């Protein structure tokens, strides 16, 4: 938050983006729990993600559990 504040971004905007990202990760994790691979789940993101960002999302899915 300090870094985003130093960049002049409103904290509400940062929290909104973070909330959307966490929601998308949770949905993707449910896809993985349903039998898909992390790659398949990342490919179903809306809006679509590609390249290094997709790789980061796959790593985040490997680290995060909703339980």
C-alpha positions as CSV (number, residue, x, y, z in Angstrom):
1,X,0.0,0.0,0.0
2,X,2.9,2.4,0.8
3,X,4.3,1.8,-2.7
4,X,1.0,2.5,-4.4
5,X,0.5,5.6,-2.3
6,X,3.9,6.8,-3.3
7,X,2.9,6.3,-6.9
8,X,-0.2,8.4,-6.4
9,X,-2.8,5.6,-6.6
10,X,-5.8,6.0,-4.4
11,X,-6.0,3.2,-1.8
12,X,-9.6,2.4,-2.8
13,X,-8.5,1.7,-6.4
14,X,-5.7,-0.6,-5.2
15,X,-8.1,-2.5,-2.9
16,X,-10.7,-2.8,-5.8
17,X,-8.0,-4.3,-8.1
18,X,-6.8,-6.6,-5.4
19,X,-10.3,-7.8,-4.6
20,X,-11.0,-8.6,-8.2
21,X,-7.7,-10.5,-8.5
22,X,-8.4,-12.6,-5.4
23,X,-11.9,-13.3,-6.7
24,X,-10.5,-14.5,-10.0
25,X,-7.9,-16.6,-8.3
26,X,-10.6,-18.2,-6.1
27,X,-12.7,-19.0,-9.2
28,X,-9.6,-20.5,-10.9
29,X,-8.8,-22.6,-7.9
30,X,-12.3,-24.0,-7.9
31,X,-11.6,-25.0,-11.5
32,X,-8.4,-26.8,-10.4
33,X,-10.2,-28.5,-7.6
34,X,-12.7,-29.7,-10.3
35,X,-10.0,-31.6,-12.1
36,X,-8.4,-29.1,-14.5
37,X,-4.7,-28.2,-14.5
38,X,-3.5,-24.8,-13.2
39,X,-2.7,-23.9,-16.8
40,X,-6.2,-24.6,-17.9
41,X,-7.6,-22.6,-15.0
42,X,-5.3,-19.7,-15.9
43,X,-6.4,-19.9,-19.5
44,X,-10.0,-19.4,-18.4
45,X,-9.3,-16.1,-16.7
46,X,-11.5,-13.2,-17.8
47,X,-10.1,-11.1,-19.3
48,X,-7.6,-13.6,-20.7
49,X,-4.0,-13.5,-19.5
50,X,-0.9,-14.4,-21.5
51,X,2.8,-15.0,-21.2
52,X,4.6,-14.1,-17.9
53,X,1.4,-13.0,-16.2
54,X,-0.2,-16.4,-16.9
55,X,2.9,-18.0,-15.4
56,X,2.6,-15.9,-12.3
57,X,-1.0,-16.8,-11.9
58,X,-0.2,-20.5,-12.2
59,X,2.4,-20.0,-9.4
60,X,-0.2,-18.2,-7.3
61,X,-2.6,-21.0,-7.7
62,X,0.0,-23.5,-6.6
63,X,0.6,-21.5,-3.4
64,X,-2.9,-20.5,-2.4
65,X,-5.7,-22.5,-0.9
66,X,-9.1,-21.2,0.1
67,X,-9.3,-23.5,3.1
